[in-house]
Amino acid sequence: MTAMWRHMTGAERILEVLLTRRSVSPRRLQSPGPTPDELDAIIQAGLRAPDHGGLHPWRVIEFRPQNREALAWCFEQEKLRRDPLASPTDLRRAREHATRPPLLLGFVVSPRERSKIPAREQWLGAGAALGNLLAAAHQLGYGAIVLSGERCFDETLVRQVGVQPGEYLAGFISMGTIREAPPQARETLSQDVWSCWQGDLLPGAAGGDASGDGDQSIRPSERVRGN
């Protein structure tokens, strides 16, 4: 895939940026992280994501350096609630999740309950925004990753970081300068997620069957394959 785009320029190079994006573990990141102006631009990119109804059913919480030790204590206490016998190493790792990233954001999904837009579409909009945040960070030359895990479901921690009733803490976004490149991505074929509807089960279609068994209307063996 990389060789395919190597000699392209202009708009096609922008697509190459998306094709080379990787999640980068916090242990592979170092300072500096995005500046305030860059973070503002990254959030603006999130606000440009597809969003049915323009609801912006998400928000971010920035955890600034002066408050990281307090967040580390919250992470440590959450670990102890989950595992009262946690070792000192486990507790240190829990604290590092709060202190290590150069820039740390909480990504919160905030569905609008009284909206006519279905909740599942609002979640899709929030996910699209999250994707834009990560892509924008990559475009600016930073590494980024979203980490969730059990702490995002801990009611005490969720309340401590400012998530309101009816909101959901989807994960923590780490961003920073890439100190060590992540491993190469495992290549996935487009055809793994790309199929072609046959339409032959509709009433009146040639060879059709009105039984309604939709499992046979998309046949992996007849997928349209790219060149």
C-alpha positions as CSV (number, residue, x, y, z in Angstrom):
1,M,0.0,0.0,0.0
2,T,2.8,2.4,0.9
3,A,4.5,1.9,-2.5
4,M,1.2,2.6,-4.2
5,W,1.1,6.1,-2.9
6,R,4.8,7.0,-2.9
7,H,4.8,9.0,-6.0
8,M,1.5,10.9,-5.5
9,T,1.3,14.5,-4.6
10,G,-1.3,17.1,-3.6
11,A,-4.7,15.9,-2.5
12,E,-3.6,12.3,-2.9
13,R,-0.9,12.9,-0.3
14,I,-3.6,13.9,2.2
15,L,-5.2,10.5,1.7
16,E,-1.8,9.0,2.4
17,V,-1.8,10.7,5.8
18,L,-5.0,8.8,6.7
19,L,-3.6,5.5,5.3
20,T,-0.5,5.8,7.5
21,R,-2.2,6.7,10.8
22,R,-1.4,4.4,13.7
23,S,-2.3,4.3,17.4
24,V,0.8,5.1,19.4
25,S,1.2,3.8,23.0
26,P,1.8,6.4,25.7
27,R,5.1,4.7,26.4
28,R,6.2,5.6,22.9
29,L,5.4,9.3,23.3
30,Q,7.4,12.1,24.7
31,S,7.0,15.9,25.1
32,P,6.1,18.2,23.6
33,G,2.4,17.5,23.0
34,P,0.2,19.7,21.0
35,T,0.2,23.4,21.8
36,P,-3.1,25.1,22.9
37,D,-3.5,26.5,19.4
38,E,-2.9,23.0,17.9
39,L,-5.3,21.4,20.4
40,D,-7.9,24.0,19.4
41,A,-7.4,23.0,15.7
42,I,-7.7,19.3,16.6
43,I,-11.0,19.9,18.4
44,Q,-12.2,22.0,15.4
45,A,-11.4,18.9,13.2
46,G,-13.6,16.9,15.6
47,L,-16.4,19.4,15.1
48,R,-16.3,18.9,11.3
49,A,-17.2,15.2,11.6
50,P,-20.5,14.0,10.2
51,D,-23.1,14.9,12.8
52,H,-26.8,14.3,12.1
53,G,-28.7,17.3,13.5
54,G,-25.5,19.2,14.4
55,L,-25.9,18.0,18.0
56,H,-22.2,17.6,18.8
57,P,-23.0,14.8,21.3
58,W,-19.5,14.7,22.7
59,R,-17.0,16.8,24.6
60,V,-13.4,16.5,25.8
61,I,-11.9,17.1,29.2
62,E,-8.3,18.3,29.3
63,F,-6.1,17.1,32.2
64,R,-3.4,19.7,32.5
65,P,0.0,19.0,34.0
66,Q,-0.7,20.8,37.3
67,N,-3.6,18.4,38.0
68,R,-2.0,15.1,36.9
69,E,-0.9,14.0,40.3
70,A,-4.5,14.4,41.5
71,L,-5.7,12.3,38.6
72,A,-3.0,9.7,39.3
73,W,-4.4,9.4,42.8
74,C,-7.9,8.8,41.3
75,F,-6.5,6.2,39.0
76,E,-4.7,4.5,41.9
77,Q,-7.8,4.4,44.0
78,E,-9.9,3.0,41.1
79,K,-7.3,0.2,40.7
80,L,-7.6,-0.6,44.4
81,R,-11.4,-0.7,44.2
82,R,-11.1,-3.2,41.4
83,D,-8.3,-5.2,42.9
84,P,-7.7,-4.6,46.6
85,L,-4.6,-6.8,46.4
86,A,-3.0,-4.9,43.6
87,S,0.8,-4.9,43.8
88,P,2.9,-1.7,44.0
89,T,3.9,-2.3,40.4
90,D,0.2,-2.4,39.3
91,L,-0.5,0.8,41.3
92,R,2.5,2.5,39.8
93,R,1.3,1.6,36.3
94,A,-2.1,3.0,37.1
95,R,-0.6,6.3,38.2
96,E,1.6,6.4,35.0
97,H,-1.5,6.2,32.9
98,A,-2.4,9.7,34.3
99,T,1.1,11.2,34.4
100,R,3.0,9.9,31.3
101,P,1.1,11.3,28.3
102,P,2.3,14.8,27.3
103,L,-1.3,15.7,26.5
104,L,-4.2,13.8,28.1
105,L,-7.9,14.2,27.2
106,G,-11.0,12.5,28.4
107,F,-13.4,11.8,25.6
108,V,-17.0,12.0,26.8
109,V,-20.1,11.0,24.8
110,S,-23.1,13.2,25.6
111,P,-26.2,11.9,23.9
112,R,-29.1,14.5,23.7
113,E,-31.9,12.5,25.2
114,R,-34.7,14.8,24.0
115,S,-33.5,15.0,20.4
116,K,-35.3,13.3,17.5
117,I,-31.9,11.9,16.4
118,P,-31.7,8.3,17.4
119,A,-29.1,7.5,20.1
120,R,-27.2,5.1,17.9
121,E,-26.7,7.9,15.3
122,Q,-25.5,10.2,18.0
123,W,-22.9,7.6,19.1
124,L,-21.9,7.2,15.5
125,G,-21.4,11.0,15.3
126,A,-19.3,11.0,18.5
127,G,-17.2,8.1,17.1
128,A,-16.7,10.1,13.8
129,A,-15.5,13.1,15.8
130,L,-13.1,10.9,17.8
131,G,-11.7,9.6,14.5
132,N,-11.2,13.2,13.3
133,L,-9.3,14.1,16.5
134,L,-6.9,11.3,16.1
135,A,-6.4,12.0,12.3
136,A,-5.8,15.7,13.0
137,A,-3.2,14.9,15.6
138,H,-1.5,12.6,13.1
139,Q,-1.7,15.3,10.4
140,L,0.1,17.6,12.8
141,G,2.9,15.1,13.3
142,Y,1.9,13.8,16.7
143,G,1.2,10.3,17.9
144,A,-2.1,9.5,19.6
145,I,-4.1,6.7,21.1
146,V,-7.4,6.1,22.9
147,L,-7.4,3.9,25.9
148,S,-10.6,2.8,27.7
149,G,-10.7,-0.2,29.9
150,E,-12.6,-0.9,33.2
151,R,-11.7,2.5,34.8
152,C,-14.1,4.2,32.3
153,F,-17.0,2.3,33.9
154,D,-16.0,3.1,37.5
155,E,-18.8,5.3,38.8
156,T,-16.6,7.0,41.4
157,L,-13.8,7.9,38.9
158,V,-16.3,9.0,36.3
159,R,-17.9,11.4,38.7
160,Q,-14.4,12.6,40.0
161,V,-13.3,13.7,36.4
162,G,-16.5,15.6,35.8
163,V,-18.7,13.3,33.7
164,Q,-22.4,14.2,34.2
165,P,-25.4,11.9,34.6
166,G,-26.5,10.7,31.2
167,E,-22.9,11.0,29.8
168,Y,-20.4,8.3,29.2
169,L,-16.6,8.3,29.5
170,A,-15.6,6.6,26.3
171,G,-11.8,6.7,26.9
172,F,-8.7,8.7,27.5
173,I,-6.8,10.2,24.6
174,S,-3.0,10.4,24.9
175,M,-1.1,12.7,22.4
176,G,2.5,13.6,22.1
177,T,5.7,13.6,20.0
178,I,6.6,10.1,18.8
179,R,9.7,8.9,20.6
180,E,9.6,5.4,19.2
181,A,7.7,4.3,16.2
182,P,4.9,1.8,16.7
183,P,5.1,-1.6,15.0
184,Q,3.9,-1.8,11.5
185,A,0.2,-2.2,11.1
186,R,-1.1,-5.6,10.0
187,E,-2.5,-5.1,6.6
188,T,-6.2,-5.7,6.2
189,L,-7.8,-6.2,2.8
190,S,-10.6,-3.9,1.9
191,Q,-12.6,-6.9,1.0
192,D,-12.8,-7.9,4.6
193,V,-15.4,-5.1,5.1
194,W,-16.6,-4.7,1.5
195,S,-19.4,-6.8,0.0
196,C,-21.8,-6.4,-2.8
197,W,-25.6,-6.9,-2.3
198,Q,-27.0,-9.3,-4.9
199,G,-30.6,-8.2,-4.8
200,D,-31.7,-11.7,-5.9
201,L,-34.0,-12.4,-2.9
202,L,-36.4,-9.6,-3.7
203,P,-39.9,-10.8,-4.9
204,G,-39.9,-11.0,-8.7
205,A,-36.1,-10.9,-9.0
206,A,-34.6,-13.5,-11.3
207,G,-34.0,-16.6,-9.3
208,G,-35.4,-14.8,-6.3
209,D,-36.8,-16.3,-3.2
210,A,-39.3,-14.3,-1.1
211,S,-38.5,-16.3,2.0
212,G,-36.8,-13.2,3.5
213,D,-33.6,-15.1,4.4
214,G,-31.3,-12.1,3.9
215,D,-28.2,-14.1,4.8
216,Q,-27.8,-15.2,1.2
217,S,-28.3,-11.8,-0.4
218,I,-24.6,-10.9,0.2
219,R,-22.2,-13.5,-0.9
220,P,-18.5,-13.1,0.1
221,S,-17.4,-15.2,-2.9
222,E,-19.0,-12.6,-5.3
223,R,-17.5,-9.6,-3.6
224,V,-16.2,-6.9,-6.0
225,R,-12.5,-6.9,-5.6
226,G,-10.2,-3.9,-6.3
227,N,-7.4,-4.1,-8.7
